[in-house]
């Protein structure tokens, strides 16, 4: 009888380990100030005021990192940054350094940007400005330093790894509206507030990761101080409410979502408090344990542009619109050198902790439809959905938005120095990519 009992217990433990259930996690938290020391060019708007450097700061900007390690010593690293968006160059540089230093593959590193429009220019994530030699040095040096600052935050988190309790939940905040046609009530929005907490084994809160799908554009193009917008104020409010913690914000699929109302620092602070209150309510009433073995997946989906319209660029390069001219100059240069700029390798990433939580992360300014689709498709899974992840190259529209036209699918591509609107199959390709990474981490559609 004892032999049978021992065999059953061994089988139960093996199956529990393989299933990823009841597996403890370790975590470490690190952070690094990324506020520029030199006068910084602000990113996000092509307004006349932005042709001058920032006039000081309201508060610091941060790179913050959480490293989570499962019972098999597999790690996942989540980094949040208070910037408009990270470039492909920065994303690849950080990924290479993390692989070399910690042997953590790229699929286990998730980078996210808050998309504040009052943060420093990250060259070349937006091509709105053309710099003289000295200012180009300032902008490029900041981008290179940012890579090192992100690594310092990760280093601090790895050094601080210790056993923890992890939990997740979801709340609600309603200040985000669909900006494409806000008067049309049926326009999609995602008011979900996902929350992840890390506490020590005695239950003391150490870190809170929370998200929301809404542009950080409470402050307009005439605002000239460094500021994290509502996401920055929400993090400050959380850290004031729970002294000693690190609060991290990740941006959702906010491509067509704006805060409402907007226009002043006071409103940015108000939205920050609203979001903070929503997070606090989740922490008090709606948390479930996160545990189990970590699974990750990362793929690149080739998104297609139409063939280069050379006559169009020939007209634009002699126009008086500096943004059209700049885009035409780069496209014609590529054409004359024989470079192929008609596809973009678009990263989609997924992370799962046992069967308790999954994170889907998409690059670019992903519109809200993708988040809503994923949550419906995988309705039985506790799912966090992030946009603006790993790199921000341009807007990522759906077929419907491409057909409707407007800023996100069309004119924004001028400022991002992209060839033009994506082909209408962009949505089909991305949805298949989402299905692929979710399958890789073991999540099935409902």
C-alpha positions in Angstrom: 0.0 0.0 0.0 2.8 2.4 0.8 4.5 1.7 -2.5 1.2 2.5 -4.4 0.8 5.7 -2.3 4.4 6.8 -3.0 3.9 6.1 -6.8 0.7 8.1 -6.8 2.4 11.0 -4.9 5.3 11.0 -7.3 3.0 11.0 -10.3 0.9 13.8 -8.8 4.0 16.0 -8.3 5.3 15.3 -11.8 2.0 16.2 -13.4 1.6 19.3 -11.3 5.1 20.4 -12.3 4.4 19.7 -16.0 1.1 21.5 -15.8 2.7 24.6 -14.2 0.3 24.7 -11.3 1.2 25.5 -7.7 4.6 26.7 -8.8 6.1 29.5 -6.9 7.7 32.5 -8.6 10.7 34.8 -7.8 10.7 38.4 -8.8 13.0 41.4 -8.8 12.3 45.1 -9.5 14.7 47.7 -10.9 14.3 51.3 -12.0 16.4 54.0 -13.7 15.6 57.7 -14.3 15.6 58.4 -18.1 14.9 62.1 -17.9 17.4 63.9 -20.3 20.0 66.0 -18.7 20.5 68.2 -21.7 17.8 70.3 -23.2 15.6 67.8 -25.0 13.5 67.9 -28.1 10.0 66.7 -27.3 8.4 64.0 -29.3 4.8 63.4 -30.5 3.6 66.5 -32.2 4.5 68.4 -35.3 3.5 71.7 -33.8 5.7 74.9 -34.3 6.5 75.0 -30.6 8.2 71.7 -30.8 10.9 73.2 -33.0 12.6 74.3 -29.8 13.9 72.2 -26.9 11.8 71.5 -23.8 11.6 74.2 -21.1 12.3 72.1 -18.1 10.4 69.2 -16.5 7.4 68.6 -14.3 8.6 65.2 -13.0 11.1 62.6 -13.9 10.6 59.9 -16.5 11.6 56.3 -15.8 12.6 52.9 -17.2 11.3 50.3 -14.8 11.8 46.5 -14.9 10.3 43.4 -13.4 12.1 40.1 -13.7 10.0 37.0 -13.0 11.5 33.6 -12.6 9.6 30.3 -12.4 10.6 27.0 -10.6 12.5 25.8 -13.6 14.6 29.1 -13.5 13.1 30.4 -16.7 12.8 34.1 -16.7 10.6 36.8 -18.3 11.6 40.4 -18.2 9.0 43.2 -18.5 10.3 46.8 -19.0 8.1 49.9 -19.1 9.4 53.2 -20.3 8.0 56.7 -20.1 8.7 57.6 -23.8 6.7 57.9 -27.0 8.0 54.7 -28.4 11.2 52.6 -28.6 12.9 52.2 -32.0 13.7 48.9 -33.6 17.4 49.7 -32.9 16.9 50.1 -29.2 14.7 47.0 -28.9 17.3 44.9 -30.7 20.2 46.3 -28.8 18.6 45.6 -25.4 17.6 42.2 -26.6 21.1 41.4 -27.6 22.6 42.6 -24.3 20.1 40.6 -22.3 20.9 37.5 -24.2 24.6 38.0 -23.9 24.5 38.9 -20.2 21.7 36.7 -18.8 21.1 34.1 -21.6 17.5 35.2 -21.8 16.1 34.8 -25.3 14.3 37.7 -27.1 10.9 36.0 -26.6 11.3 36.4 -22.8 11.9 40.2 -23.0 8.9 42.5 -23.3 9.5 46.2 -23.7 6.6 48.7 -23.5 6.3 52.5 -24.0 3.7 54.7 -22.3 3.5 56.8 -25.4 3.7 60.1 -23.6 3.7 63.0 -26.0 5.7 65.2 -23.6 8.8 63.0 -23.5 12.2 63.2 -25.4 12.6 62.5 -29.1 13.7 58.9 -29.6 15.5 58.8 -32.9 14.4 57.5 -35.4 11.0 56.4 -33.9 9.3 59.4 -35.5 10.7 61.4 -38.4 8.9 64.7 -37.8 12.1 66.8 -37.4 15.3 67.3 -39.4 18.2 68.2 -37.1 21.4 70.0 -37.7 24.7 68.3 -36.9 24.9 69.3 -33.2 21.2 68.5 -32.4 21.5 65.2 -34.2 24.3 64.3 -31.9 22.1 65.2 -28.8 19.2 63.1 -30.1 21.3 60.1 -31.1 23.3 60.1 -27.9 20.1 60.1 -25.8 18.8 57.0 -27.7 22.1 55.2 -27.1 22.1 56.2 -23.4 18.5 55.0 -23.1 19.6 51.5 -24.1 22.1 51.5 -21.3 19.6 52.9 -18.8 17.1 50.1 -19.6 19.9 47.6 -19.0 20.6 49.2 -15.6 17.0 48.8 -14.6 17.1 45.2 -15.7 20.4 44.6 -13.9 18.8 46.0 -10.7 15.8 43.7 -11.1 17.9 40.6 -11.7 20.1 41.4 -8.7 17.0 41.7 -6.5 15.4 38.3 -7.3 13.6 36.7 -4.3 10.6 34.6 -3.6 7.3 36.5 -4.0 3.6 36.2 -4.3 2.1 37.4 -7.6 -1.5 38.2 -8.3 -3.6 39.7 -11.1 -7.0 41.3 -11.6 -8.9 43.6 -13.8 -10.7 46.9 -13.2 -12.3 49.7 -15.2 -11.7 53.4 -16.0 -13.8 55.4 -18.5 -11.8 58.5 -19.5 -10.6 57.0 -22.8 -12.8 57.7 -25.9 -12.5 56.7 -29.5 -11.1 59.8 -31.2 -12.0 58.9 -34.8 -15.6 59.8 -34.4 -16.3 60.4 -30.7 -19.9 61.5 -31.4 -20.7 58.0 -32.6 -21.4 56.0 -29.4 -20.8 52.6 -31.0 -17.2 53.3 -31.7 -15.0 50.7 -29.9 -13.2 51.5 -26.7 -11.4 49.3 -24.1 -11.9 50.5 -20.6 -10.2 47.5 -19.0 -7.5 48.2 -16.3 -5.3 45.1 -16.0 -3.3 44.9 -12.7 -0.4 42.7 -11.7 0.9 42.9 -8.1 4.1 41.5 -6.6 4.3 41.1 -2.8 6.8 39.5 -0.5 5.9 36.2 1.2 4.5 38.2 4.2 2.1 40.0 1.8 3.8 43.4 1.7 3.3 45.0 -1.6 6.5 45.7 -3.6 5.4 46.5 -7.2 2.2 47.1 -9.2 2.1 46.8 -13.0 -1.0 48.2 -14.5 -2.3 49.2 -17.9 -4.9 51.1 -19.9 -5.6 51.6 -23.6 -5.5 55.4 -24.0 -3.1 57.8 -25.7 -1.0 59.9 -23.3 -2.1 63.1 -25.1 -3.8 65.0 -22.3 -1.1 67.6 -22.9 -1.1 69.2 -26.3 1.6 70.2 -28.8 2.0 73.6 -27.2 3.1 72.1 -23.9 6.9 72.4 -23.6 7.9 70.6 -20.4 8.9 67.0 -19.9 5.9 65.2 -18.5 4.7 61.6 -18.4 1.1 62.7 -18.9 -1.7 60.8 -17.1 0.4 57.6 -17.0 3.2 59.5 -15.2 0.8 61.0 -12.7 -0.9 57.6 -12.1 2.5 56.0 -11.3 3.4 58.9 -8.9 0.0 58.6 -7.2 0.3 54.9 -6.7 3.8 55.2 -5.3 2.6 57.9 -2.9 -0.3 55.7 -1.8 1.9 52.7 -1.1 5.3 54.1 0.1 8.2 52.0 -1.0 6.6 50.3 -4.0 7.5 50.6 -7.7 4.5 51.4 -10.0 4.8 50.5 -13.6 2.4 51.5 -16.4 2.0 49.6 -19.7 0.1 51.0 -22.7 -2.7 49.0 -24.2 -4.1 49.1 -27.8 -4.6 52.9 -27.8 -4.0 53.8 -31.4 -7.4 55.4 -31.8 -8.2 56.2 -28.2 -7.7 59.7 -26.6 -8.2 60.9 -23.0 -11.3 63.1 -22.4 -11.3 65.9 -21.5 -7.8 67.0 -22.3 -5.6 70.1 -22.7 -4.1 70.9 -19.2 -1.8 69.5 -16.6 -4.7 69.5 -14.1 -6.6 67.2 -16.4 -3.6 64.9 -16.8 -3.3 64.7 -13.0 -7.1 64.1 -12.8 -6.9 61.2 -15.2 -3.9 59.8 -13.3 -5.8 59.8 -10.1 -8.8 58.2 -11.8 -6.6 55.4 -13.1 -4.8 55.0 -9.7 -8.2 54.7 -8.0 -9.2 52.0 -10.4 -6.0 50.1 -9.7 -6.4 50.4 -6.0 -10.0 49.1 -6.2 -8.7 46.0 -8.1 -6.0 45.4 -5.5 -8.6 45.5 -2.7 -11.3 43.4 -4.2 -10.4 41.5 -7.3 -7.1 39.6 -7.3 -6.2 36.0 -8.1 -2.9 34.2 -7.7 -0.5 34.1 -10.6 1.7 31.0 -10.6 3.1 28.2 -12.7 5.8 27.7 -15.3 6.5 30.4 -17.9 5.9 29.9 -21.6 6.8 32.5 -24.2 6.5 33.0 -27.9 7.6 35.7 -30.4 7.1 35.8 -34.1 7.5 38.4 -36.9 4.7 38.9 -39.3 5.6 40.5 -42.7 3.1 43.4 -43.1 2.8 44.7 -46.7 2.7 48.2 -48.2 1.7 48.7 -51.9 4.4 49.1 -54.4 6.2 52.5 -54.2 4.3 55.2 -56.0 7.3 56.9 -57.6 5.3 59.7 -59.4 3.7 60.6 -56.1 7.1 60.9 -54.3 8.4 62.9 -57.3 5.6 65.4 -56.7 6.1 65.4 -53.0 9.9 66.0 -53.1 9.3 69.4 -54.9 6.4 70.4 -52.6 6.7 73.1 -49.9 5.5 70.7 -47.2 8.6 69.7 -45.3 7.1 66.5 -44.0 6.0 65.3 -47.4 9.4 66.3 -48.8 11.3 64.4 -46.1 9.3 61.2 -46.6 9.7 61.5 -50.4 13.4 62.0 -50.1 13.9 58.8 -48.1 11.5 56.8 -50.3 13.2 57.9 -53.5 16.6 57.2 -52.0 15.6 53.7 -51.1 14.2 53.2 -54.6 17.4 54.5 -56.3 19.5 52.2 -54.1 17.3 49.2 -54.9 16.2 48.7 -51.3 12.9 46.9 -50.6 10.7 49.0 -48.3 7.4 47.4 -49.1 7.3 45.1 -46.1 7.7 45.5 -42.3 8.6 42.6 -40.0 6.0 43.1 -37.3 6.7 41.5 -33.9 3.9 39.8 -31.9 4.7 38.3 -28.5 2.9 36.2 -25.9 3.7 35.2 -22.3 1.9 32.7 -20.1 2.2 31.8 -16.4 0.9 28.3 -15.9 -2.8 28.6 -16.6 -3.3 31.7 -14.4 -2.4 34.6 -16.7 -1.4 35.4 -20.3 0.0 38.6 -21.8 -0.3 39.4 -25.5 2.0 42.2 -26.7 1.9 43.9 -30.1 4.2 46.4 -31.6 3.3 49.8 -32.9 0.3 52.1 -32.4 -2.2 49.2 -32.4 -5.8 50.3 -32.7 -8.3 49.1 -30.0 -10.1 46.6 -32.3 -7.2 44.1 -31.9 -7.4 44.1 -28.1 -11.2 43.6 -28.2 -10.9 40.8 -30.7 -8.2 39.0 -28.6 -10.2 39.2 -25.4 -13.3 37.8 -27.2 -11.3 35.1 -29.0 -9.7 34.0 -25.7 -12.5 34.8 -23.3 -11.8 31.9 -20.9 -8.2 33.1 -20.4 -7.2 35.8 -18.0 -5.5 38.0 -20.6 -3.6 41.3 -20.5 -3.3 43.0 -24.0 -0.5 45.5 -24.6 0.2 47.7 -27.7 3.3 49.9 -28.1 5.4 46.9 -27.3 9.0 46.2 -28.3 9.1 48.9 -31.0 6.8 51.7 -32.2 7.2 52.1 -36.0 3.7 53.5 -37.0 0.0 53.0 -36.5 -1.4 49.5 -36.9 -4.9 49.8 -38.3 -7.6 47.3 -39.2 -9.1 46.8 -42.6 -12.1 48.9 -41.6 -10.0 51.8 -40.5 -7.9 51.6 -43.7 -11.1 51.7 -45.8 -12.4 54.7 -43.7 -9.2 56.6 -44.2 -8.1 59.4 -42.0 -5.1 60.2 -39.8 -4.2 56.7 -38.4 -4.0 54.7 -41.6 -2.9 57.5 -44.0 -1.5 60.9 -43.0 0.3 59.6 -39.8 2.5 57.5 -42.1 4.1 60.7 -43.4 5.3 61.7 -40.0 6.5 58.1 -39.3 8.3 58.2 -42.7 6.6 55.1 -43.9 5.8 54.4 -47.6 2.1 54.8 -47.2 -1.0 53.0 -45.9 -0.7 49.3 -45.3 -2.5 46.9 -47.6 -5.9 45.8 -46.4 -4.6 42.3 -45.5 -2.8 43.8 -42.5 -5.6 42.8 -40.2 -5.8 39.2 -41.5 -2.0 38.8 -41.1 -2.0 40.1 -37.5 -4.9 38.0 -36.4 -3.2 34.9 -37.7 0.0 36.0 -35.9 -1.9 36.4 -32.6 -3.4 32.9 -33.1 0.1 31.5 -33.7 1.7 32.9 -30.6 -1.2 32.1 -28.4 -1.2 28.5 -29.6 2.6 28.3 -28.9 2.0 29.2 -25.3 -0.9 26.7 -25.0 -3.9 29.0 -25.1 -6.9 27.8 -27.1 -9.8 30.0 -28.4 -12.9 29.6 -26.4 
